Amino acid sequence: MLSSPEVYPLVLAWLQALEVCPHAVALSALSHLVTALLVGQSLRASALMRALLSPLPVPARQRYKRVARALERPWLTPGWLTPRLVRATLALVDPDGWGPTCGQTHVALDSVRCGGWEVFTLGVVGHGRVLPVSWAVLPYPWPRGQVTPTVCGLLRQVDAAWPAGRPVHLVADRGFPSQQLFRTLRSVGWGWTVRLRAGMGVTVNGESLLVRDLLGRARISGWTGWAGAYGRGAKAIPATLVVGRGLPVWPLHQRTEGSQRPRAARQAERQRTRRYRYASVSETDTWMVLCTTQPTWRAAVSGYRKRWATEGSYRDAQSGWDGQHGWDLEPTLTQAGSAIQAEALVGLWALGTLLQTYLGRQVVQGPAAVQAVARQWTTTGRLSVWAHGQMAWREPLLAAWLADTLHAGAARLAVAPRTQPQPPHALTAEGPAPPQPRAA
């Protein structure tokens, strides 16, 4: 496994290319923190402090203080990092190259609950994972009337850094649709595919209906689309409504009897839990209703499937693919005493995920010698790009290749188009103000 002195110059080159910090001392401190994350592979303060690079031995208490000071700086706030992460992510992730969504870049909106905090993230979908580019933290239970303005503020924040010539399409689950959300998307010129809940109102052929009323008009199998609108009356927002449940198509490695048995058991447990909580299981649970700006149902369904990449990224940040190799985001945020600390930890996660996912992608697409080494890591070969990156940090046979690859990635970022720099505490048009750092 590479040591901190070996990883530090590679991380420093990336952060210099990202122009994350305007001061050399601050850049060095942040590089040490990101290096500690990639070496320790955990967001816990104990793992970070052990992996911190130090020329002389220092007491553990001093290392903890050093980690705490680094997390209080403004360079990890979403207001400062968002334009830089957008620029870096778009330089490393290409738009869809084929299919009904060809030429589009998908951005996934979702949230994850960690103890007393709810983290809302916007991330670019690429290579089977989502790279976070902006985020906001709210206490849980949610403050009344704050969720939708917070989400709309994130959209405007990302749009301010998004290049004009690159089409973007938002995908989100049924917890987010609202008049304010769709009007914000229209104002920034984004496309969207968002799942609707059964009790929401829609308009089809001039008739006001509930979403559940559409299910009886849809085909039993497959997908049905209508030109309609979200909402009713003068406030209705034109969109295409896609209803269906499709046919389950499993990957080849999940079609065996051994895979079907636990899947059937999980489904039975879900049904039992729903009956226990809600007394009955609604027939609408097996259907999917999408509100989209895509021209066809095929493009809407294909785009919405990309939302599931968020679940894999959240799993990587928390427990990992096996419950042991994640970055411990949930227990770390649970201990955060303020939204400032929580947002800084999410910012550190976003920076580390960018580097590790890029490295894993290069392993997957690497030369034959690199792929031969990667085949030793698992018998199935079904590791994600994030997991490939984690393995690459620990593989001594790839040390020289890894250094060359990360230097090439930093050079690629250095020539990427710049976005207009923003002050660390710039306010967005909507949504919460970025947190202020406390005195060191």
Sequence and secondary structure as in RCSB ss.txt:
>XXXX:A:sequence
MLSSPEVYPLVLAWLQALEVCPHAVALSALSHLVTALLVGQSLRASALMRALLSPLPVPARQRYKRVARALERPW
LTPGWLTPRLVRATLALVDPDGWGPTCGQTHVALDSVRCGGWEVFTLGVVGHGRVLPVSWAVLPYPWPRGQVTPT
VCGLLRQVDAAWPAGRPVHLVADRGFPSQQLFRTLRSVGWGWTVRLRAGMGVTVNGESLLVRDLLGRARISGWTG
WAGAYGRGAKAIPATLVVGRGLPVWPLHQRTEGSQRPRAARQAERQRTRRYRYASVSETDTWMVLCTTQPTWRAA
VSGYRKRWATEGSYRDAQSGWDGQHGWDLEPTLTQAGSAIQAEALVGLWALGTLLQTYLGRQVVQGPAAVQAVAR
QWTTTGRLSVWAHGQMAWREPLLAAWLADTLHAGAARLAVAPRTQPQPPHALTAEGPAPPQPRAA
>XXXX:A:secstr
   HHHHHHHHHHHHHHHT  SSHHHHHHHHHHHHHHHHHT  SHHHHHHH   SS   HHHHHHHHHHHHTSGG
GSHHHHHHHHHHHHHHHS    SSTTTT EEEEEEEEEETTEEEEEEEEEETTEEEEEEEEEEESS  TT HHHH
HHHHHHHHHHHS TTS EEEEE TTS  HHHHHHHHHHT EEEEE  TT EEEETTEEEEHHHHHTTS SSSEEE
EEEEESSGGG EEEEEEEE       GGG SHHHHHHHHHHHHHHHHHHHHHHSS  GGGG EEEEE  SSHHHH
HHHHGGGGHHHHHHHHHHT TTSSSS  HHHHHHT  SHHHHHHHHHHHHHHHHHHHHHHHHHHTS HHHHHHHT
TS SS    HHHHHHHHHT GGGHHHHHHHHHHHHHHHHTS       TT   SSS         
